[in-house]
Amino acid sequence: MKITVIGAGNMGSAFVTQLTRAGHQVSVTARDGAKAARVAAAHPGARAVPPEGAAAGADAVILATGYADAVAALQAVGDLQGRVVIDITNPLTADFMGLTLGHTSSAAEEIAKAVPGVQLVKAFNTVFAQVLAEGADFGNGQKVSVFVASDSEPARQTASAIAESMGFAVIDAGGLKNARYLEPLAGLNIYLGYGAGLGTAIAPTWIRKA
Ligand SMILES: NC(=O)c1ccc[n+]([C@@H]2O[C@H](COP(=O)([O-])OP(=O)(O)OC[C@H]3O[C@@H](n4cnc5c(N)ncnc54)[C@H](OP(=O)(O)O)[C@@H]3O)[C@@H](O)[C@H]2O)c1
């Protein structure tokens, strides 16, 4: 697929690593063009592009900025009408130990409202950057899960296909409203990783009795 990654930080660069490894055509854009260029240079198969027009022709756009920058970052790439946008953000407080919204809305729903016309899907927000960078196979037959929530069927399918192409197990988490559950789940993951000291080589999953 043709995939545009917005943001060249911890998650953006890890996406570029795994997406190029999976054989996708990857464009990466960032506020700081030099940062995007450095990430692209380290990954054959990736190219750095300026924000304006960065999503043209893309099968999917991965939004890998902080939540506070999300809407501005999407607006900076220009026309996104009908485009699949994968929202990985968590609306974290400054100390990373709480969420700035929830219960009656979610980061995903707020972004969808602010950028109408995109096919928004929540995914990957419970996957630590270390886990994304190192890969989905935890050994012993354990695969990291990606929870996918969207009101758009094409967006759900695209995000699921991308996750599977990188080796993740996909859990269909229903409509976009369920981002209200997925964002606190990421909050618990952050608490366990940093607050409880388990480190960032952990990931939540769901199990079902055979
Ligand atoms: N880190 C994790 O383990 C993890 C796990 C799951 C989900 N997430 C979520 O993923 C998102 C990214 O996290 P991160 O750790 O990768 O953060 P990060 O390292 O701070 O990277 C964010 C990137 O977004 C860029 N950016 C900001 N505004 C932009 C704009 N208008 N256009 C293009 N790029 C812009 C920043 O550029 P500058 O350098 O110029 O500021 C920076 O490169 C967050 O919403 C976070 O909650 C993170």
The ligand as a Tripos MOL2 file, in Angstrom:
@<TRIPOS>MOLECULE
LIG
   48    52     1     0     0
SMALL
NO_CHARGES

@<TRIPOS>ATOM
      1 N1          5.5110    6.6380   22.3170 N.am      1 LIG1
      2 C1          4.6990    5.5850   22.4900 C.2       1 LIG1
      3 O1          5.0960    4.5250   23.0120 O.2       1 LIG1
      4 C2          3.2720    5.6660   22.0050 C.ar      1 LIG1
      5 C3          2.4970    4.4990   22.0020 C.ar      1 LIG1
      6 C4          1.1830    4.5400   21.4970 C.ar      1 LIG1
      7 C5          0.6700    5.7630   21.0430 C.ar      1 LIG1
      8 N2          1.4410    6.8770   21.1120 N.ar      1 LIG1
      9 C6          0.8730    8.1440   20.6100 C.3       1 LIG1
     10 O2          1.5230    8.3930   19.3770 O.3       1 LIG1
     11 C7          1.6620    9.7950   19.1830 C.3       1 LIG1
     12 C8          3.1380   10.0950   18.8910 C.3       1 LIG1
     13 O3          3.9240    9.7200   20.0170 O.3       1 LIG1
     14 P1          5.5050    9.7790   19.9480 P.3       1 LIG1
     15 O4          6.0080    9.1390   21.1850 O.co2     1 LIG1
     16 O5          5.9800    9.3120   18.6230 O.co2     1 LIG1
     17 O6          5.7230   11.3650   20.0650 O.3       1 LIG1
     18 P2          6.9960   12.1950   19.5970 P.3       1 LIG1
     19 O7          8.2180   11.3550   19.6490 O.co2     1 LIG1
     20 O8          6.9490   13.4670   20.3670 O.co2     1 LIG1
     21 O9          6.6920   12.4980   18.0620 O.3       1 LIG1
     22 C9          5.6490   13.3200   17.6440 C.3       1 LIG1
     23 C10         6.0400   13.8720   16.3060 C.3       1 LIG1
     24 O10         4.9610   14.6210   15.7600 O.3       1 LIG1
     25 C11         5.5350   15.7300   15.0890 C.3       1 LIG1
     26 N3          4.5710   16.7890   14.8270 N.ar      1 LIG1
     27 C12         3.9830   17.6290   15.6990 C.ar      1 LIG1
     28 N4          3.1900   18.4830   15.0370 N.ar      1 LIG1
     29 C13         3.2660   18.1600   13.7380 C.ar      1 LIG1
     30 C14         2.6840   18.6810   12.5610 C.ar      1 LIG1
     31 N5          1.8600   19.7310   12.5930 N.pl3     1 LIG1
     32 N6          2.9950   18.0990   11.3770 N.ar      1 LIG1
     33 C15         3.8230   17.0470   11.3230 C.ar      1 LIG1
     34 N7          4.4310   16.5090   12.4110 N.ar      1 LIG1
     35 C16         4.1480   17.0730   13.6040 C.ar      1 LIG1
     36 C17         6.6250   16.1590   16.0330 C.3       1 LIG1
     37 O11         7.5050   17.0110   15.3690 O.3       1 LIG1
     38 P3          8.5130   17.9900   16.2010 P.3       1 LIG1
     39 O12         9.6670   17.1120   16.5220 O.co2     1 LIG1
     40 O13         8.8070   19.0400   15.2120 O.co2     1 LIG1
     41 O14         7.7890   18.4770   17.4100 O.co2     1 LIG1
     42 C18         7.2400   14.8220   16.3880 C.3       1 LIG1
     43 O15         8.1730   14.4000   15.4170 O.3       1 LIG1
     44 C19         1.1420   10.4520   20.4560 C.3       1 LIG1
     45 O16        -0.1720   10.9000   20.2400 O.3       1 LIG1
     46 C20         1.1670    9.3480   21.4960 C.3       1 LIG1
     47 O17         0.1740    9.5080   22.4830 O.3       1 LIG1
     48 C21         2.7200    6.8620   21.5630 C.ar      1 LIG1
@<TRIPOS>BOND
     1     1     2 1
     2     2     3 2
     3     2     4 1
     4     4     5 ar
     5     4    48 ar
     6     5     6 ar
     7     6     7 ar
     8     7     8 ar
     9     8     9 1
    10     8    48 ar
    11     9    10 1
    12     9    46 1
    13    10    11 1
    14    11    12 1
    15    11    44 1
    16    12    13 1
    17    13    14 1
    18    14    15 2
    19    14    16 1
    20    14    17 1
    21    17    18 1
    22    18    19 2
    23    18    20 1
    24    18    21 1
    25    21    22 1
    26    22    23 1
    27    23    24 1
    28    23    42 1
    29    24    25 1
    30    25    26 1
    31    25    36 1
    32    26    27 ar
    33    26    35 ar
    34    27    28 ar
    35    28    29 ar
    36    29    30 ar
    37    29    35 ar
    38    30    31 1
    39    30    32 ar
    40    32    33 ar
    41    33    34 ar
    42    34    35 ar
    43    36    37 1
    44    36    42 1
    45    37    38 1
    46    38    39 2
    47    38    40 1
    48    38    41 1
    49    42    43 1
    50    44    45 1
    51    44    46 1
    52    46    47 1
@<TRIPOS>SUBSTRUCTURE
     1 LIG1         1 GROUP 0 **** ****
